[in-house]
C-alpha cells in the first residue's frame, strides 16, 4: 500500500458531492477500547466558526453513534468506489454491535484516538465541535420526512473540526 501524506485544507481537492454522495464514505470512531465504522452518503465540508469542518449525520440507532458520543473525534474516509463497493455496502448494513465488521471487511485500522483505514484513499481526522439533534420539526421538506423518516428515526448532525487530511497518491 502507498503511504499517506498530509495536505492542508487549502490544498485539498475534493468534490464532496461525488466523494460523499456518489462514492460514499466511512465514518469511524473509537471509545478507547472499541472501534467501529459505518457507511454514509450524507454530509459535507465547509467552514464554521472560522474553522475548516466536516459535517455528518448519524441515526440514534447506529453503534458508531455511541462511539462518536463517547469520544473527542471521528474520521471520514474515502475509498476507490469500484474496488471497495462491496465493502462499503457491507459496512452500511452490518452492525458492529453484533460482530467485528471491520475485521470481516478486511480493513486495517490506523490512528490512535481517531481511527482511519489503511485501504482508504483519503482520511480526514476531526475533533468534535458540535452535535445537534435534528427533530421532525426542523425538517421542512414533507418529501424528506416521508422518504427518509417513515419510522421517525431521525439523525443527529455532528460538526467536526478538520485536524488532519491524509491522502494517498494514485496507485
Secondary structure by P-SEA (a helix, b strand, c coil): cbbbbbbcccccccccccccccbbbbbbbbcccbbbbbbbccbbbbbcccccbbbbbbccccaaaaaaaaccbbbbbbccccccaaaaaaaacccccccccccccccccccccbbbbccccbbbbbcccccccccccccccaaaaaacccccbbbbbbbbcccbbbbbccc
